[in-house]
Amino acid sequence: MEFSSWLALVTICVVGAISPGPSLAVVMRNTMRGGQYHGVLTALGHGVGVGLYALLTALGLALIIANNPLLFDVIRYGGAAFLAWLGVKALLAKPDLQPASVEHQGVAGRQGAFEGFMVAFLNPQLAIFFVALFSQFVHANTDWQQSGIMMLTAGGIDAIWYVLVALLLSRGPVLAWLKAKSAWLDRLSGVVLLALALKVVL
């Protein structure tokens, strides 16, 4: 891949990463609930999910998903159900102002990584986005090396952006304010996630 083409790919991936959506809501909520460690692992899990979609697209598999209505609907409704589950969990969450133990942080971190990955992987709009994007860069002779560059670029940019979000939100006064308002923010994030789930279905 030529350097100019890679820069164009980077620019579009940055725009896609910073666009608000369910991913931002999940990263913000997990950072607020579990602190920096939880938020960062959520961001990294999401980056892995995005990178996997990018690899599938570069290899031509996402085109099958985009053109197979049944498979597309299975993924779409699965993603909506997962977002709705996160929304209900946020609405029912109880404020936790106590610092998390090391053991709890480990469990929360793994859960955050899983949630971040699933929010990305169960989002069929990523397939459409990458098909439209990579159609400018993928050719018949695209090999594993070029596909790997696309995967690392898309997944890496996404992970870096959400890690920065998690780090910003977990700093002293910001995190203290978020925790003080955690009950209201949980309700707000729950409503947002349920609305996003409904939007996916409709």
N, CA and C atoms as a LAMMPS dump frame, in Angstrom:
ITEM: TIMESTEP
0
ITEM: NUMBER OF ATOMS
606
ITEM: BOX BOUNDS ff ff ff
-5.0000000000000000e+02 5.0000000000000000e+02
-5.0000000000000000e+02 5.0000000000000000e+02
-5.0000000000000000e+02 5.0000000000000000e+02
ITEM: ATOMS id mol type element x y z
1 1 1 N 0.85 -1.197 0
2 1 2 C 0 0 0
3 1 3 C 0.88 1.24 0
4 2 1 N 0.583 2.176 -0.909
5 2 2 C 1.35 3.408 -0.98
6 2 3 C 1.089 4.264 0.262
7 3 1 N 2.1 5.089 0.598
8 3 2 C 1.995 5.896 1.814
9 3 3 C 0.83 6.875 1.732
10 4 1 N 0.6 7.459 0.562
11 4 2 C -0.5 8.407 0.402
12 4 3 C -1.849 7.71 0.606
13 5 1 N -1.963 6.474 0.117
14 5 2 C -3.196 5.709 0.318
15 5 3 C -3.391 5.379 1.791
16 6 1 N -2.284 5.053 2.478
17 6 2 C -2.371 4.73 3.908
18 6 3 C -2.803 5.96 4.703
19 7 1 N -2.287 7.149 4.336
20 7 2 C -2.691 8.377 5.03
21 7 3 C -4.178 8.65 4.831
22 8 1 N -4.679 8.381 3.635
23 8 2 C -6.114 8.553 3.391
24 8 3 C -6.918 7.585 4.255
25 9 1 N -6.425 6.35 4.372
26 9 2 C -7.075 5.35 5.209
27 9 3 C -7.078 5.788 6.666
28 10 1 N -5.958 6.307 7.141
29 10 2 C -5.845 6.788 8.522
30 10 3 C -6.852 7.897 8.785
31 11 1 N -6.952 8.845 7.86
32 11 2 C -7.861 9.982 8.039
33 11 3 C -9.303 9.524 8.193
34 12 1 N -9.739 8.609 7.318
35 12 2 C -11.122 8.137 7.371
36 12 3 C -11.359 7.318 8.644
37 13 1 N -10.377 6.519 9.048
38 13 2 C -10.525 5.72 10.265
39 13 3 C -10.611 6.61 11.503
40 14 1 N -9.874 7.706 11.52
41 14 2 C -9.939 8.643 12.643
42 14 3 C -11.333 9.26 12.728
43 15 1 N -11.865 9.68 11.592
44 15 2 C -13.209 10.265 11.573
45 15 3 C -14.235 9.249 12.058
46 16 1 N -14.099 8.004 11.6
47 16 2 C -15.03 6.963 12.035
48 16 3 C -14.924 6.671 13.521
49 17 1 N -13.691 6.684 14.056
50 17 2 C -13.484 6.351 15.467
51 17 3 C -14.075 7.401 16.393
52 18 1 N -13.93 8.684 16.038
53 18 2 C -14.369 9.745 16.95
54 18 3 C -15.862 10.041 16.833
55 19 1 N -16.543 9.415 15.857
56 19 2 C -17.987 9.621 15.739
57 19 3 C -18.684 9.006 16.94
58 20 1 N -19.549 9.759 17.646
59 20 2 C -20.218 9.223 18.843
60 20 3 C -21.209 8.125 18.489
61 21 1 N -21.354 7.182 19.402
62 21 2 C -22.273 6.06 19.188
63 21 3 C -22.271 5.151 20.404
64 22 1 N -22.726 3.913 20.24
65 22 2 C -22.786 2.991 21.374
66 22 3 C -21.419 2.685 21.971
67 23 1 N -20.381 2.691 21.148
68 23 2 C -19.037 2.402 21.649
69 23 3 C -18.603 3.44 22.674
70 24 1 N -18.827 4.712 22.355
71 24 2 C -18.459 5.78 23.285
72 24 3 C -19.25 5.658 24.578
73 25 1 N -20.534 5.335 24.459
74 25 2 C -21.373 5.203 25.657
75 25 3 C -20.86 4.091 26.568
76 26 1 N -20.454 2.961 25.979
77 26 2 C -19.985 1.83 26.78
78 26 3 C -18.638 2.145 27.43
79 27 1 N -17.718 2.753 26.671
80 27 2 C -16.41 3.102 27.23
81 27 3 C -16.566 4.097 28.376
82 28 1 N -17.422 5.107 28.191
83 28 2 C -17.641 6.103 29.24
84 28 3 C -18.242 5.461 30.489
85 29 1 N -19.237 4.605 30.292
86 29 2 C -19.892 3.979 31.44
87 29 3 C -18.924 3.076 32.197
88 30 1 N -18.157 2.262 31.474
89 30 2 C -17.24 1.342 32.146
90 30 3 C -16.116 2.083 32.856
91 31 1 N -15.678 3.195 32.288
92 31 2 C -14.65 4.003 32.958
93 31 3 C -15.212 4.607 34.241
94 32 1 N -16.435 5.107 34.161
95 32 2 C -17.066 5.717 35.323
96 32 3 C -17.298 4.686 36.423
97 33 1 N -17.733 3.468 36.04
98 33 2 C -18.065 2.438 37.023
99 33 3 C -16.833 1.734 37.581
100 34 1 N -15.859 1.477 36.708
101 34 2 C -14.724 0.659 37.135
102 34 3 C -13.388 1.354 37.151
103 35 1 N -13.347 2.618 36.741
104 35 2 C -12.096 3.359 36.758
105 35 3 C -11.286 3.167 35.488
106 36 1 N -10.053 3.623 35.559
107 36 2 C -9.175 3.657 34.394
108 36 3 C -8.931 2.265 33.801
109 37 1 N -8.639 1.286 34.659
110 37 2 C -8.315 -0.066 34.18
111 37 3 C -9.48 -0.654 33.384
112 38 1 N -10.671 -0.52 33.922
113 38 2 C -11.872 -1.042 33.269
114 38 3 C -12.096 -0.331 31.938
115 39 1 N -11.977 0.983 31.918
116 39 2 C -12.203 1.749 30.696
117 39 3 C -11.185 1.448 29.619
118 40 1 N -9.916 1.339 30.004
119 40 2 C -8.856 1.067 29.024
120 40 3 C -9.034 -0.314 28.396
121 41 1 N -9.37 -1.322 29.209
122 41 2 C -9.568 -2.653 28.647
123 41 3 C -10.812 -2.709 27.763
124 42 1 N -11.83 -1.938 28.108
125 42 2 C -12.994 -1.839 27.224
126 42 3 C -12.573 -1.265 25.882
127 43 1 N -11.751 -0.218 25.915
128 43 2 C -11.267 0.411 24.69
129 43 3 C -10.429 -0.559 23.862
130 44 1 N -9.559 -1.322 24.53
131 44 2 C -8.71 -2.276 23.811
132 44 3 C -9.541 -3.4 23.209
133 45 1 N -10.545 -3.879 23.968
134 45 2 C -11.43 -4.909 23.434
135 45 3 C -12.172 -4.421 22.207
136 46 1 N -12.618 -3.17 22.258
137 46 2 C -13.315 -2.586 21.11
138 46 3 C -12.38 -2.48 19.911
139 47 1 N -11.136 -2.094 20.16
140 47 2 C -10.165 -2.002 19.071
141 47 3 C -9.91 -3.348 18.411
142 48 1 N -9.882 -4.42 19.214
143 48 2 C -9.714 -5.767 18.651
144 48 3 C -10.909 -6.121 17.769
145 49 1 N -12.118 -5.799 18.24
146 49 2 C -13.317 -6.076 17.449
147 49 3 C -13.311 -5.331 16.129
148 50 1 N -12.935 -4.057 16.165
149 50 2 C -12.858 -3.258 14.936
150 50 3 C -11.779 -3.809 14.01
151 51 1 N -10.637 -4.162 14.578
152 51 2 C -9.562 -4.719 13.765
153 51 3 C -9.957 -6.021 13.098
154 52 1 N -10.71 -6.869 13.814
155 52 2 C -11.169 -8.127 13.235
156 52 3 C -12.113 -7.871 12.071
157 53 1 N -13.028 -6.927 12.244
158 53 2 C -13.931 -6.568 11.146
159 53 3 C -13.137 -6.045 9.949
160 54 1 N -12.117 -5.239 10.216
161 54 2 C -11.301 -4.703 9.129
162 54 3 C -10.605 -5.827 8.372
163 55 1 N -10.095 -6.819 9.107
164 55 2 C -9.427 -7.944 8.456
165 55 3 C -10.415 -8.747 7.614
166 56 1 N -11.6 -9.021 8.175
167 56 2 C -12.615 -9.764 7.43
168 56 3 C -13.004 -9.018 6.157
169 57 1 N -13.105 -7.706 6.267
170 57 2 C -13.474 -6.911 5.101
171 57 3 C -12.391 -6.972 4.045
172 58 1 N -11.157 -6.792 4.479
173 58 2 C -10.047 -6.811 3.532
174 58 3 C -9.937 -8.158 2.82
175 59 1 N -10.351 -9.202 3.459
176 59 2 C -10.313 -10.528 2.844
177 59 3 C -11.587 -10.846 2.068
178 60 1 N -12.538 -9.916 2.071
179 60 2 C -13.748 -10.089 1.293
180 60 3 C -14.909 -10.722 2.024
181 61 1 N -14.729 -11.085 3.304
182 61 2 C -15.799 -11.77 4.02
183 61 3 C -16.923 -10.828 4.437
184 62 1 N -16.596 -9.574 4.712
185 62 2 C -17.639 -8.633 5.128
186 62 3 C -18.633 -8.375 3.995
187 63 1 N -18.167 -8.521 2.759
188 63 2 C -19.071 -8.348 1.624
189 63 3 C -20.176 -9.397 1.652
190 64 1 N -19.823 -10.597 2.1
191 64 2 C -20.835 -11.649 2.226
192 64 3 C -21.862 -11.267 3.285
193 65 1 N -21.39 -10.748 4.407
194 65 2 C -22.303 -10.33 5.467
195 65 3 C -23.233 -9.231 4.965
196 66 1 N -22.664 -8.261 4.23
197 66 2 C -23.453 -7.129 3.76
198 66 3 C -24.493 -7.556 2.725
199 67 1 N -24.195 -8.601 1.977
200 67 2 C -25.096 -9.028 0.9
201 67 3 C -25.959 -10.221 1.266
202 68 1 N -25.844 -10.7 2.492
203 68 2 C -26.657 -11.83 2.947
204 68 3 C -27.653 -11.306 3.983
205 69 1 N -28.887 -11.023 3.578
206 69 2 C -29.846 -10.403 4.501
207 69 3 C -30.067 -11.19 5.782
208 70 1 N -30.112 -12.514 5.691
209 70 2 C -30.362 -13.324 6.882
210 70 3 C -29.214 -13.203 7.87
211 71 1 N -28 -13.366 7.387
212 71 2 C -26.831 -13.264 8.261
213 71 3 C -26.701 -11.851 8.813
214 72 1 N -26.967 -10.867 7.962
215 72 2 C -26.905 -9.472 8.409
216 72 3 C -27.899 -9.22 9.535
217 73 1 N -29.127 -9.75 9.385
218 73 2 C -30.154 -9.552 10.412
219 73 3 C -29.801 -10.266 11.707
220 74 1 N -29.217 -11.452 11.608
221 74 2 C -28.802 -12.189 12.809
222 74 3 C -27.797 -11.352 13.608
223 75 1 N -26.816 -10.794 12.925
224 75 2 C -25.812 -9.967 13.599
225 75 3 C -26.436 -8.672 14.116
226 76 1 N -27.322 -8.075 13.313
227 76 2 C -27.941 -6.812 13.709
228 76 3 C -28.792 -6.987 14.971
229 77 1 N -29.639 -8.025 14.979
230 77 2 C -30.494 -8.229 16.147
231 77 3 C -29.688 -8.7 17.356
232 78 1 N -28.625 -9.445 17.111
233 78 2 C -27.742 -9.819 18.209
234 78 3 C -27.091 -8.605 18.832
235 79 1 N -26.654 -7.669 17.994
236 79 2 C -26.066 -6.432 18.496
237 79 3 C -27.069 -5.593 19.258
238 80 1 N -28.3 -5.514 18.742
239 80 2 C -29.342 -4.749 19.426
240 80 3 C -29.654 -5.357 20.787
241 81 1 N -29.716 -6.687 20.848
242 81 2 C -29.993 -7.365 22.117
243 81 3 C -28.879 -7.1 23.126
244 82 1 N -27.637 -7.106 22.653
245 82 2 C -26.506 -6.864 23.551
246 82 3 C -26.531 -5.432 24.081
247 83 1 N -26.838 -4.464 23.197
248 83 2 C -26.941 -3.068 23.636
249 83 3 C -28.081 -2.896 24.639
250 84 1 N -29.203 -3.572 24.368
251 84 2 C -30.345 -3.483 25.288
252 84 3 C -29.989 -4.075 26.641
253 85 1 N -29.251 -5.181 26.642
254 85 2 C -28.828 -5.808 27.91
255 85 3 C -27.927 -4.855 28.692
256 86 1 N -26.992 -4.193 28.007
257 86 2 C -26.133 -3.22 28.681
258 86 3 C -26.956 -2.048 29.223
259 87 1 N -27.983 -1.632 28.453
260 87 2 C -28.826 -0.532 28.891
261 87 3 C -29.617 -0.872 30.136
262 88 1 N -30.21 -2.071 30.165
263 88 2 C -30.969 -2.511 31.338
264 88 3 C -30.046 -2.631 32.549
265 89 1 N -28.843 -3.168 32.314
266 89 2 C -27.88 -3.309 33.412
267 89 3 C -27.505 -1.941 33.977
268 90 1 N -27.382 -0.939 33.095
269 90 2 C -27.056 0.408 33.56
270 90 3 C -28.211 1.008 34.351
271 91 1 N -29.443 0.791 33.896
272 91 2 C -30.611 1.333 34.585
273 91 3 C -30.779 0.72 35.977
274 92 1 N -30.401 -0.541 36.128
275 92 2 C -30.573 -1.244 37.402
276 92 3 C -29.349 -1.146 38.312
277 93 1 N -28.283 -0.528 37.812
278 93 2 C -27.041 -0.469 38.581
279 93 3 C -27.214 0.388 39.833
280 94 1 N -26.553 -0.031 40.9
281 94 2 C -26.56 0.734 42.148
282 94 3 C -25.248 1.494 42.276
283 95 1 N -25.295 2.724 42.805
284 95 2 C -24.059 3.509 42.961
285 95 3 C -23.039 2.761 43.8
286 96 1 N -21.786 2.814 43.366
287 96 2 C -20.692 2.164 44.091
288 96 3 C -19.559 3.162 44.223
289 97 1 N -19.521 3.816 45.378
290 97 2 C -18.528 4.856 45.598
291 97 3 C -17.256 4.329 46.254
292 98 1 N -17.224 3.044 46.587
293 98 2 C -16.046 2.465 47.223
294 98 3 C -15.013 2.1 46.175
295 99 1 N -13.712 2.293 46.456
296 99 2 C -12.682 1.888 45.502
297 99 3 C -12.701 0.379 45.319
298 100 1 N -12.535 -0.038 44.085
299 100 2 C -12.592 -1.464 43.765
300 100 3 C -11.331 -2.169 44.234
301 101 1 N -11.481 -3.409 44.699
302 101 2 C -10.327 -4.205 45.098
303 101 3 C -9.567 -4.654 43.855
304 102 1 N -8.361 -5.135 44.036
305 102 2 C -7.546 -5.613 42.921
306 102 3 C -8.234 -6.769 42.216
307 103 1 N -8.808 -7.695 43.025
308 103 2 C -9.496 -8.84 42.429
309 103 3 C -10.696 -8.385 41.616
310 104 1 N -11.476 -7.438 42.164
311 104 2 C -12.651 -6.943 41.456
312 104 3 C -12.245 -6.216 40.178
313 105 1 N -11.144 -5.481 40.228
314 105 2 C -10.673 -4.78 39.04
315 105 3 C -10.315 -5.759 37.94
316 106 1 N -9.724 -6.902 38.315
317 106 2 C -9.376 -7.904 37.313
318 106 3 C -10.605 -8.455 36.622
319 107 1 N -11.636 -8.784 37.427
320 107 2 C -12.88 -9.3 36.854
321 107 3 C -13.549 -8.238 35.991
322 108 1 N -13.614 -7 36.507
323 108 2 C -14.242 -5.916 35.763
324 108 3 C -13.486 -5.628 34.475
325 109 1 N -12.162 -5.734 34.517
326 109 2 C -11.369 -5.491 33.318
327 109 3 C -11.66 -6.502 32.23
328 110 1 N -11.738 -7.772 32.603
329 110 2 C -12.053 -8.811 31.612
330 110 3 C -13.46 -8.617 31.064
331 111 1 N -14.382 -8.263 31.94
332 111 2 C -15.753 -8.007 31.494
333 111 3 C -15.782 -6.801 30.551
334 112 1 N -15.028 -5.77 30.874
335 112 2 C -14.977 -4.587 30.025
336 112 3 C -14.408 -4.902 28.654
337 113 1 N -13.332 -5.698 28.614
338 113 2 C -12.748 -6.081 27.327
339 113 3 C -13.75 -6.857 26.487
340 114 1 N -14.495 -7.757 27.143
341 114 2 C -15.512 -8.547 26.43
342 114 3 C -16.622 -7.642 25.897
343 115 1 N -17.09 -6.719 26.74
344 115 2 C -18.167 -5.821 26.313
345 115 3 C -17.705 -4.927 25.17
346 116 1 N -16.492 -4.407 25.264
347 116 2 C -15.967 -3.568 24.191
348 116 3 C -15.866 -4.323 22.878
349 117 1 N -15.386 -5.571 22.956
350 117 2 C -15.271 -6.393 21.747
351 117 3 C -16.64 -6.67 21.135
352 118 1 N -17.607 -7.053 21.982
353 118 2 C -18.918 -7.438 21.477
354 118 3 C -19.676 -6.248 20.892
355 119 1 N -19.533 -5.068 21.492
356 119 2 C -20.192 -3.883 20.951
357 119 3 C -19.689 -3.616 19.53
358 120 1 N -18.396 -3.848 19.288
359 120 2 C -17.853 -3.665 17.94
360 120 3 C -18.253 -4.815 17.02
361 121 1 N -18.082 -6.048 17.494
362 121 2 C -18.264 -7.204 16.62
363 121 3 C -19.729 -7.432 16.266
364 122 1 N -20.655 -7.02 17.131
365 122 2 C -22.074 -7.206 16.85
366 122 3 C -22.693 -5.97 16.195
367 123 1 N -21.857 -5.161 15.583
368 123 2 C -22.34 -3.962 14.898
369 123 3 C -22.167 -4.151 13.388
370 124 1 N -23.222 -4.588 12.686
371 124 2 C -23.083 -4.847 11.249
372 124 3 C -22.821 -3.593 10.435
373 125 1 N -23.064 -2.42 11.04
374 125 2 C -22.754 -1.192 10.314
375 125 3 C -21.253 -1.082 10.051
376 126 1 N -20.443 -1.729 10.894
377 126 2 C -19.007 -1.752 10.64
378 126 3 C -18.706 -2.457 9.325
379 127 1 N -19.466 -3.524 9.036
380 127 2 C -19.268 -4.231 7.774
381 127 3 C -19.529 -3.31 6.598
382 128 1 N -20.649 -2.568 6.667
383 128 2 C -20.986 -1.644 5.594
384 128 3 C -19.925 -0.548 5.475
385 129 1 N -19.512 -0.022 6.64
386 129 2 C -18.512 1.045 6.654
387 129 3 C -17.203 0.58 6.014
388 130 1 N -16.735 -0.593 6.404
389 130 2 C -15.459 -1.073 5.885
390 130 3 C -15.553 -1.519 4.431
391 131 1 N -16.707 -2.056 4.028
392 131 2 C -16.868 -2.4 2.614
393 131 3 C -16.761 -1.135 1.758
394 132 1 N -17.463 -0.076 2.188
395 132 2 C -17.415 1.181 1.45
396 132 3 C -16.004 1.781 1.47
397 133 1 N -15.35 1.707 2.627
398 133 2 C -14.017 2.294 2.772
399 133 3 C -12.959 1.501 2.017
400 134 1 N -12.924 0.19 2.268
401 134 2 C -11.853 -0.627 1.705
402 134 3 C -12.009 -0.888 0.216
403 135 1 N -13.2 -0.598 -0.337
404 135 2 C -13.367 -0.767 -1.784
405 135 3 C -12.42 0.148 -2.552
406 136 1 N -11.928 1.197 -1.876
407 136 2 C -10.977 2.115 -2.495
408 136 3 C -9.535 1.597 -2.405
409 137 1 N -9.314 0.606 -1.558
410 137 2 C -7.941 0.167 -1.3
411 137 3 C -7.699 -1.314 -1.599
412 138 1 N -8.769 -2.128 -1.552
413 138 2 C -8.609 -3.572 -1.753
414 138 3 C -8.741 -3.904 -3.231
415 139 1 N -7.796 -4.706 -3.722
416 139 2 C -7.811 -5.132 -5.115
417 139 3 C -7.703 -6.652 -5.173
418 140 1 N -7.789 -7.184 -6.378
419 140 2 C -7.755 -8.645 -6.546
420 140 3 C -6.452 -9.243 -6.028
421 141 1 N -5.376 -8.455 -6.077
422 141 2 C -4.074 -8.973 -5.646
423 141 3 C -3.703 -8.538 -4.228
424 142 1 N -4.696 -8.075 -3.467
425 142 2 C -4.424 -7.702 -2.069
426 142 3 C -4.024 -8.939 -1.279
427 143 1 N -2.849 -8.886 -0.632
428 143 2 C -2.348 -10.053 0.077
429 143 3 C -2.541 -9.899 1.581
430 144 1 N -2.051 -10.899 2.329
431 144 2 C -2.21 -10.887 3.783
432 144 3 C -1.473 -9.724 4.433
433 145 1 N -0.344 -9.333 3.832
434 145 2 C 0.414 -8.222 4.403
435 145 3 C -0.376 -6.92 4.335
436 146 1 N -0.976 -6.638 3.169
437 146 2 C -1.782 -5.433 3.038
438 146 3 C -3.037 -5.498 3.91
439 147 1 N -3.642 -6.688 3.974
440 147 2 C -4.815 -6.858 4.837
441 147 3 C -4.445 -6.614 6.291
442 148 1 N -3.257 -7.091 6.692
443 148 2 C -2.792 -6.881 8.058
444 148 3 C -2.567 -5.411 8.373
445 149 1 N -2.045 -4.663 7.392
446 149 2 C -1.841 -3.221 7.581
447 149 3 C -3.181 -2.526 7.799
448 150 1 N -4.187 -2.907 7.007
449 150 2 C -5.513 -2.311 7.155
450 150 3 C -6.113 -2.654 8.512
451 151 1 N -5.941 -3.912 8.938
452 151 2 C -6.471 -4.342 10.229
453 151 3 C -5.823 -3.559 11.366
454 152 1 N -4.49 -3.464 11.355
455 152 2 C -3.782 -2.774 12.43
456 152 3 C -4.089 -1.28 12.426
457 153 1 N -4.26 -0.702 11.245
458 153 2 C -4.567 0.724 11.156
459 153 3 C -5.936 1.02 11.752
460 154 1 N -6.955 0.284 11.289
461 154 2 C -8.32 0.544 11.771
462 154 3 C -8.466 0.204 13.249
463 155 1 N -8.008 -0.975 13.654
464 155 2 C -8.126 -1.385 15.05
465 155 3 C -7.278 -0.55 15.974
466 156 1 N -6.064 -0.206 15.527
467 156 2 C -5.157 0.585 16.355
468 156 3 C -5.671 1.99 16.601
469 157 1 N -6.159 2.648 15.552
470 157 2 C -6.69 4.003 15.701
471 157 3 C -7.894 3.997 16.628
472 158 1 N -8.785 3.016 16.448
473 158 2 C -9.968 2.928 17.299
474 158 3 C -9.573 2.724 18.759
475 159 1 N -8.652 1.798 19.019
476 159 2 C -8.227 1.526 20.39
477 159 3 C -7.558 2.74 21.015
478 160 1 N -6.695 3.419 20.26
479 160 2 C -5.993 4.591 20.79
480 160 3 C -6.981 5.691 21.166
481 161 1 N -7.979 5.927 20.31
482 161 2 C -8.957 6.981 20.596
483 161 3 C -9.718 6.685 21.882
484 162 1 N -10.217 5.463 22.022
485 162 2 C -11.029 5.162 23.202
486 162 3 C -10.175 5.003 24.464
487 163 1 N -8.921 4.616 24.315
488 163 2 C -8.019 4.623 25.469
489 163 3 C -7.826 6.06 25.959
490 164 1 N -7.652 6.989 25.023
491 164 2 C -7.526 8.406 25.404
492 164 3 C -8.782 8.898 26.116
493 165 1 N -9.956 8.477 25.619
494 165 2 C -11.212 8.849 26.275
495 165 3 C -11.234 8.314 27.703
496 166 1 N -10.858 7.031 27.863
497 166 2 C -10.862 6.413 29.194
498 166 3 C -9.867 7.099 30.125
499 167 1 N -8.681 7.434 29.614
500 167 2 C -7.669 8.092 30.447
501 167 3 C -8.122 9.488 30.862
502 168 1 N -8.762 10.204 29.949
503 168 2 C -9.237 11.553 30.27
504 168 3 C -10.322 11.507 31.336
505 169 1 N -11.256 10.569 31.188
506 169 2 C -12.366 10.485 32.125
507 169 3 C -11.958 9.952 33.498
508 170 1 N -10.814 9.27 33.569
509 170 2 C -10.418 8.647 34.837
510 170 3 C -9.466 9.518 35.643
511 171 1 N -9.241 10.745 35.218
512 171 2 C -8.354 11.633 35.955
513 171 3 C -9.074 12.268 37.14
514 172 1 N -8.37 12.371 38.246
515 172 2 C -8.806 12.934 39.517
516 172 3 C -10.165 13.589 39.584
517 173 1 N -10.247 14.913 39.359
518 173 2 C -11.522 15.622 39.542
519 173 3 C -12.609 15.158 38.58
520 174 1 N -12.222 14.747 37.372
521 174 2 C -13.219 14.278 36.402
522 174 3 C -13.881 13.009 36.907
523 175 1 N -13.058 12.048 37.346
524 175 2 C -13.601 10.777 37.829
525 175 3 C -14.393 10.989 39.113
526 176 1 N -13.912 11.882 39.982
527 176 2 C -14.632 12.152 41.233
528 176 3 C -16.022 12.714 40.942
529 177 1 N -16.098 13.624 39.981
530 177 2 C -17.399 14.193 39.62
531 177 3 C -18.307 13.128 39.018
532 178 1 N -17.724 12.282 38.151
533 178 2 C -18.516 11.22 37.527
534 178 3 C -19.07 10.25 38.568
535 179 1 N -18.235 9.911 39.545
536 179 2 C -18.692 8.982 40.582
537 179 3 C -19.782 9.621 41.455
538 180 1 N -19.633 10.905 41.719
539 180 2 C -20.647 11.593 42.519
540 180 3 C -21.987 11.623 41.798
541 181 1 N -21.946 11.681 40.496
542 181 2 C -23.171 11.716 39.691
543 181 3 C -23.461 10.356 39.06
544 182 1 N -22.87 9.289 39.598
545 182 2 C -22.937 7.982 38.937
546 182 3 C -24.363 7.473 38.761
547 183 1 N -25.223 7.711 39.748
548 183 2 C -26.596 7.212 39.651
549 183 3 C -27.315 7.825 38.455
550 184 1 N -27.197 9.147 38.324
551 184 2 C -27.856 9.816 37.203
552 184 3 C -27.205 9.455 35.874
553 185 1 N -25.876 9.358 35.871
554 185 2 C -25.181 9.019 34.636
555 185 3 C -25.471 7.583 34.204
556 186 1 N -25.646 6.69 35.186
557 186 2 C -26.038 5.314 34.856
558 186 3 C -27.393 5.297 34.159
559 187 1 N -28.327 6.084 34.729
560 187 2 C -29.663 6.143 34.119
561 187 3 C -29.578 6.718 32.712
562 188 1 N -28.787 7.771 32.556
563 188 2 C -28.654 8.396 31.24
564 188 3 C -28.023 7.439 30.229
565 189 1 N -26.934 6.762 30.646
566 189 2 C -26.279 5.828 29.723
567 189 3 C -27.195 4.657 29.399
568 190 1 N -28.008 4.23 30.384
569 190 2 C -28.957 3.146 30.135
570 190 3 C -29.987 3.532 29.094
571 191 1 N -30.52 4.756 29.224
572 191 2 C -31.499 5.242 28.247
573 191 3 C -30.866 5.367 26.86
574 192 1 N -29.632 5.892 26.819
575 192 2 C -28.937 6.044 25.534
576 192 3 C -28.71 4.689 24.878
577 193 1 N -28.265 3.701 25.655
578 193 2 C -27.994 2.372 25.099
579 193 3 C -29.284 1.708 24.615
580 194 1 N -30.366 1.862 25.363
581 194 2 C -31.643 1.297 24.921
582 194 3 C -32.139 1.995 23.651
583 195 1 N -31.944 3.31 23.574
584 195 2 C -32.339 4.047 22.365
585 195 3 C -31.513 3.604 21.171
586 196 1 N -30.211 3.38 21.396
587 196 2 C -29.356 2.913 20.31
588 196 3 C -29.754 1.509 19.866
589 197 1 N -30.127 0.655 20.826
590 197 2 C -30.578 -0.686 20.48
591 197 3 C -31.852 -0.622 19.623
592 198 1 N -32.757 0.262 20.008
593 198 2 C -33.994 0.437 19.227
594 198 3 C -33.687 0.972 17.837
595 199 1 N -32.724 1.893 17.756
596 199 2 C -32.335 2.448 16.461
597 199 3 C -31.754 1.372 15.55
598 200 1 N -30.958 0.465 16.12
599 200 2 C -30.386 -0.627 15.33
600 200 3 C -31.485 -1.503 14.753
601 201 1 N -32.502 -1.822 15.578
602 201 2 C -33.599 -2.688 15.139
603 201 3 C -34.421 -2.016 14.047
604 202 1 N -34.68 -0.712 14.225
605 202 2 C -35.535 0.004 13.277
606 202 3 C -34.768 0.457 12.03
